[in-house]
């Protein structure tokens, strides 16, 4: 796997996290987005939800390209970096709580991704 592939996987991961953040932001702007069918339809056509869907669509096309170039046993675990990005982003953007267990979990994920990355190099 070359640096371009790693960069594309990281870009794909950032796109997925961005889509999730747009969805969360869109949902947080509505008092009760699931109270009726009309409110659900209105939610689905909000700019934040549509923007998140658009980014997810682009990320899916990019993911198909990545799968064509990189072993899925390497590429998919690398996407778990999204957990780390999401925990940090949720803390700063949505003021969600940070805990020792969340930080420890992120460290474990990073160690696992590192081990998988090294396995590709030494296989």
C-alpha positions as CSV (number, residue, x, y, z in Angstrom):
1,X,0.0,0.0,0.0
2,X,1.4,3.3,-1.0
3,X,1.0,6.8,0.6
4,X,-1.7,7.7,-2.0
5,X,-3.8,4.8,-0.9
6,X,-3.4,5.7,2.8
7,X,-4.4,9.3,1.9
8,X,-7.5,8.2,0.0
9,X,-8.5,6.0,3.0
10,X,-8.1,8.9,5.4
11,X,-10.0,11.2,3.0
12,X,-12.8,8.6,2.8
13,X,-12.9,8.3,6.6
14,X,-13.0,12.1,7.0
15,X,-15.9,12.3,4.5
16,X,-17.8,9.6,6.4
17,X,-17.3,11.5,9.7
18,X,-18.3,14.8,8.1
19,X,-21.5,13.2,6.9
20,X,-22.3,11.9,10.4
21,X,-21.6,15.4,11.9
22,X,-23.9,17.0,9.3
23,X,-26.6,14.6,10.2
24,X,-26.1,15.2,14.0
25,X,-26.1,18.9,13.4
26,X,-29.3,18.7,11.3
27,X,-31.0,16.6,13.9
28,X,-30.0,18.9,16.8
29,X,-31.7,21.8,15.0
30,X,-35.1,20.2,15.2
31,X,-37.2,19.9,18.4
32,X,-38.8,16.6,17.6
33,X,-37.8,15.4,14.1
34,X,-39.7,12.1,14.4
35,X,-43.0,13.3,15.7
36,X,-44.9,12.8,12.4
37,X,-44.4,11.7,8.9
38,X,-44.4,15.3,7.8
39,X,-41.6,16.2,10.2
40,X,-39.6,13.2,9.0
41,X,-40.0,14.3,5.4
42,X,-39.1,17.8,6.3
43,X,-36.0,16.5,8.1
44,X,-34.9,14.5,5.2
45,X,-34.9,17.5,2.9
46,X,-33.0,19.8,5.3
47,X,-29.7,21.1,3.9
48,X,-27.7,19.3,6.6
49,X,-29.2,15.9,6.1
50,X,-29.0,16.2,2.3
51,X,-25.4,17.5,2.6
52,X,-24.5,14.5,4.7
53,X,-26.1,12.1,2.2
54,X,-24.3,13.8,-0.7
55,X,-20.9,13.4,1.1
56,X,-21.8,9.8,2.0
57,X,-22.5,9.2,-1.7
58,X,-19.1,10.6,-2.7
59,X,-17.4,8.6,0.0
60,X,-19.0,5.4,-1.3
61,X,-17.7,6.1,-4.8
62,X,-14.2,6.7,-3.4
63,X,-14.5,3.6,-1.3
64,X,-15.2,1.5,-4.4
65,X,-12.1,2.9,-6.0
66,X,-10.1,2.1,-2.8
67,X,-11.4,-1.5,-2.7
68,X,-10.2,-1.9,-6.3
69,X,-6.7,-0.9,-5.2
70,X,-6.2,-2.1,-1.6
71,X,-6.9,-5.3,0.2
72,X,-10.1,-5.0,2.2
73,X,-8.4,-6.7,5.2
74,X,-6.1,-3.6,5.4
75,X,-8.4,-0.8,4.1
76,X,-11.5,-1.5,6.3
77,X,-9.7,-1.6,9.6
78,X,-7.9,1.6,8.7
79,X,-11.4,3.2,8.6
80,X,-11.7,2.6,12.3
81,X,-9.7,5.8,12.7
82,X,-13.2,7.3,12.3
83,X,-13.9,6.4,15.9
84,X,-11.0,8.5,17.1
85,X,-11.9,11.5,14.8
86,X,-15.6,11.2,15.9
87,X,-14.8,11.2,19.7
88,X,-12.5,14.2,19.4
89,X,-14.9,16.0,17.0
90,X,-17.9,15.3,19.2
91,X,-16.1,16.7,22.2
92,X,-15.2,20.0,20.4
93,X,-18.2,20.5,18.1
94,X,-21.1,19.0,20.1
95,X,-19.7,19.4,23.6
96,X,-20.0,15.7,24.3
97,X,-18.3,14.2,27.3
98,X,-14.8,12.9,27.2
99,X,-13.9,10.1,29.6
100,X,-10.8,8.0,30.4
101,X,-12.6,5.0,28.9
102,X,-13.2,6.8,25.6
103,X,-9.6,7.8,25.5
104,X,-8.4,4.3,26.3
105,X,-10.7,2.9,23.7
106,X,-9.2,5.2,21.1
107,X,-5.7,4.3,22.1
108,X,-6.6,0.6,21.7
109,X,-8.1,1.3,18.3
110,X,-4.9,3.1,17.2
111,X,-2.7,0.3,18.4
112,X,-4.9,-2.2,16.5
113,X,-4.8,-0.2,13.3
114,X,-1.1,0.2,13.6
115,X,-0.7,-3.6,14.0
116,X,-2.8,-4.2,10.9
117,X,-0.8,-1.7,9.0
118,X,2.4,-3.3,10.0
119,X,1.1,-6.7,9.1
120,X,0.7,-5.5,5.5
121,X,4.3,-4.4,5.4
122,X,5.7,-7.7,6.8
123,X,3.4,-10.1,4.9
